[in-house]
Amino acid sequence: MADWGGGSFFPVFIVIIIGLGLWSAYELNGFTRPEGKLKRGVKIGSAPLAWEMCQLLETLPHLTRFNRNFILIEGREVLIAAEHSLWQPSSYRRRARRIPFVGYVDLSAPEIRLEFRLPLSSLVIFIVISLVVLFFLTNFFRVFKEGLFGFSWLWLFPVVFLVVYVGGLWLNYSRERNRLLHILDQALGQRSM
């Protein structure tokens, strides 16, 4: 059994990280596929949907594909995604390094919005990594506070890491958001032809 107050917490931490990694791999493998429930993941953000886009979504067939992108409609629910697999060919590896988002639309809602949804495992991993970095930050800030009059560089690495980490996640969100909006634009362009 782990001694939570002592130095044997590290093996438990490694087991937790491996478990989170396996859970994430399992969830990511099916997250952007047409099978399964349409409302999946955790809502991270949303954007209003134009009236023309709502009309388009109501007239599309059950499954509409654009290369590796698709729009799936079941009843009044819509799933918008680009298929993402851990085992993609080399031409898709650059895209595979991103955390995938899906778009979800409930056409029966009073205000129709496109929701940007993230896998729950990815959100949990983000929170765990942030807490670990913040733990190290508090320890480094203690060192910084003790050496306030004698400047210490020890606090710089975790601050830079956290800024780069959060900035990378924001960049991923904006790219995935634009990709989902592009899929809707493709559907609108295909319908208007």
N, C-alpha and C positions, 0 to 999 in steps of 0.2 A: 504494500500500500504506500502511496506517495505521502511524503512528509511535506505538507503545504507550506510550512514555515521554514523549511530547511532548503538544502541545495538539491534535493531530489525532485524538484518540480520540473526540471528540464526534460526528463523522459516523458512525463505526462504531457507537457507542452508539445513535444515532437509528435506524440500519438494524436493529439488534437489537430495539429496541422496536417498530418497525413489523412486523418478522417475527413477534414474539411476539403482537402484536395480531391479525394475519391468521390465525395458527395457532389462537389462542383463538376467533376468530369462526367458523372452520371447525369446530373441535371442539364448540363450544357449540351450533351449529346442529343437530347430530345426536345430541348427548349424551342428551337426554331424549325421544327418539323410540323407538317400539317396535322399529324395525328395528335389526339388528346384534346383536353378542354381548351377553349379559346381564351378565356381570361386566366392567364398564367403569369407567374412572377409577381413582383412588387411594383406598384406605381411610383415612379421617380419624378415625373413631370407630365404636363399635358399642354395641348395647344388647341385653340378653337378650330373647328372644321367649317369650311365655307359651305354655303347652301348647295352649290353646284357639285361639290365633292360628296355631300350626303346623298344627293339624287343619284349620282353615279354609283355609289356603293349599294344603293337599293336595287339597281338594275343589273349589276354584275352577276354572272353565274356563280355556282357554289364554290368553285376553285378556279382562279385565274392566275396563270404563271407568266413571268417575264424572266427568262433565263433561270437563274437560281432564286429569284424573288417570287413571292406569291401573295395573293389576297384570298383568304378563306372566309366564307360567309355561312353561318348557321343561324337560321332564324333572323333575329335582329342584332346579332353579335358579329363583329368583323375582326379578323386577325390579319395583321400585315407584318410580313417578315421576309428575311433573306435566309435561305437554308444555310446552316452553319454546322460543320461537323469537325470533330477532332482529327479526323482522318482524311482531310481534303487533299486533292492533288496540289502540286507545287505552285500552280498558277493562283491558288486561293490562299496560300500560306500567309501572305501579308494581312489579309482580312481575318485570318484565324487568330491572330494575336490580339484582336480586340475583344472586349466583353460585349456579347451580342445583346441587343435590345429587341423587343417586338412592339408593334403598335396594336392597340386594342381600341375598338370603337363600339359603344353601345348605342345603336340607332333608336332605341326606345327611351333614352334619357331625355329630360326636358331641355337640357343644353348639351348638344352633341359635341364631344371633344375627343381628340386623338390622344390617348394615354400612351406614354412611353414607359414600358415595363422591363424590369431587370430581373434576372434569376435570383431567387432568395439566397441561394448559396453564395453568389457573388457579393450580395449586400452583407452577409454575415462575415465573409472573408475581409471585406473592406473595413468593417467595424473592428474585427480582431486585430488587423494590422495597424489600424489607427490607434487602438488602445495600447498595443505594445510600443509603438513609437512614442505615444504620449507618456507612457511609463518611463521610457528612457529620457524623454525630454524633461520630465520633472526631476529626475536624478541629475541630469546635466544642468538644469537651471539652479538646482541646489548648489552645485559646484560653482556656477556662474555667480550666484548671489554671495557665496563665501569669498570669491575672488573678485568682487565688484570693483574694488579699487586697483587691483592687479588684474588686468584684462586676461580673460581665458578664452581660448578658441574651442574648448570642448563642447560648448552649446551649439556651435555653428553647423556641424554635420546633421544632427537630427532635425534642426529647423529647415535646412536646405532639402533634406530628404522628404520631409512632410510637405513642403511647398511643391516640389517636383511631383510627388505622389498624387496629391490632390489635383494639381494642374493636369497631370496625365489622365486622371479619371474624368475631369471636366472636358478635356479635349475628346476623349472617347465618347462621352455623352453627346457632345455637339455633332460629332461625325455620324454617330448612329441615328440621331434625330434627323439630320439632313438626309441620310440614306432612306429612312422610312418615308419622309416627305417626298423624296425623289420617286419612290415606288408608286405613291399616289399620283404624282404628276405623270408617270408613265401610263398608268391606267386611264387618266383623263385624256392624255394625248392619243392613246390607242382608240378610245371611244369617239373622239372628235374626228377621226379620219374616215 
